Amino acid sequence: MAIHKIKCLIVDDEPLAIDILERYISQLDTLSLQGKCDNAIDALIFLQKNKIDLLFLDIQMPKLSGLDFLKTLSNRPRIIFTTAFREYALEGFDMNALDYLLKPISFERFLIAINKYHTLYDPSVQLPAMIQSAGNDMFAEAFIYLKADKKMVKVFLKDIVYIESLKDYVKVKTQDQEIITYQRITYLEEKLPDDKFLRIHRSFIISLAKIKSFNSTHIEVGDWELPIGRQYKAEVMKTLGVM
């Protein structure tokens, strides 16, 4: 079956930034670069003539800034901001940007942004880059970024106690904080290491390391008692060494 290509446009006045994004896009079969513009006026003309799914948009540009340009669009594509200026991040998220990439942009960070697009708009395709790690002890340093309260929150996997599905959102619970983000629990389940986390219910994923006790119907993790779903019971008991 043919892969659906995400049609992309780069709008940036820095040739080096355009070259980097073009190279990154060329490495993913799911992306198709449709055009490159070095100013917002040319981009506006391009968008009037072409259908674009995803726009990589710089903020500080001559003639018209990326933020002001975005306000002129009545039918916006999905937006990933690319900028060297961190102070614009909050305004970018206020405009419902999919992500906000700070220059210089690494390929790993680029992949995380593209994964967000797939998660929200094309969940049939996933890329192996939502979880990052650094150093030798991969799990101890592995983390995930979650969008919450108009910012990206860094959460280390080792700190997660459980994840709860809330329809189109998930609640990620650690011992110290609670993060609610627009995400599908099935997507997180696929990305989390299955030797560290366990799906126990259609609404719950738990950290195996945080289990305090369990019986045939419930598991106690951290300070919380969570139900075991009937369809998950056999696999849960097998994983916990009961069967």
Residue, then its C-alpha position, 0 to 999 in steps of 0.5 A: m500500500a502506498i505511503h501517504k506523503i505529507k506535503c511540506l513547505i519551508v519558509d525561512d530566510e536563512p539558506l543554511a536552515i533551509d538546507i538542513l530542513e530539506r535534508y531532514i525531510s528527504q530522509l523520511d519517506t512520509l514527507s514530500l517537500q513541495g517548495k521553499c520560500d525565503n520570505a512570507i510574501d512568496a509563501l503566501i502566493f505559493l499557498q494560494k496555488n498549492k495544497i500544503d499539509l505541514l509548514f516549517l515556518d521561521i518567525q523572524m523574517p524580513k517584510l513580514s514575521g512568521l507570526d504575522f504571516l500566520k495571522t493572515l491565513s484563513n485556511r492554515p496548514r499544520i505549523i512547526f515553528t523553526t527559530a533561534f529565539r526561545e522567547y517566541a515559544l509561548e506565542g507560537f503555542d498560543m497559535n496552536a503550532l504543532d511544535y516549536l523547534l529551536k535552531p540549530i535543529s537536531f535530526e532527533r528533535f525533528l523526528i519528535a516533531i514529525n511524530k506529533y503530526h503522525t500521532l494527531y493526524d495520521p496515526s497509521v504511520q509512526l516513526p521510532a523517535m518519540i522517546q530519546s535517551a542519552g548516556n550509557d544507561m538508556f532507560a535511566e536517561a530516557f525521556i519523553y516530551l509532552k505538550a501541556d499548558k502551552k509548553m513542552v514538558k520533559v518527563f523521564l520514563k523512570d519517573i512515570v508511575y502510570i498513564e491513564s487514558l482520558k478519551d483523546y487525552v492521556k494523564v501521565k502520573t509521576q510521584d510528583q506531578e500530573i501531566i495531561t496532554y493530547q495523545r492516544i494511550t495506544y501510541l504511548e504503549e507502542k513507544l514505551p519499553d515493554d519490559k518496563f511498562l505494562r498495559i493492565h486496562r484499556s485506560f491504564i498503563i503502569s510502570l512495573a518498577k512501581i508495583k507495590s502489590f496486586n491481586s486478581t482485580h487490582i494493582e497498587v502502584g505508588d500511592w494508587e490502586l488501579p483496576i485490571g481489565r478483564q481482557y488484560k488479566a491473563e497477560v497481566m498475570k503471565t507478566l507478573g509470574v502468576m500463570 
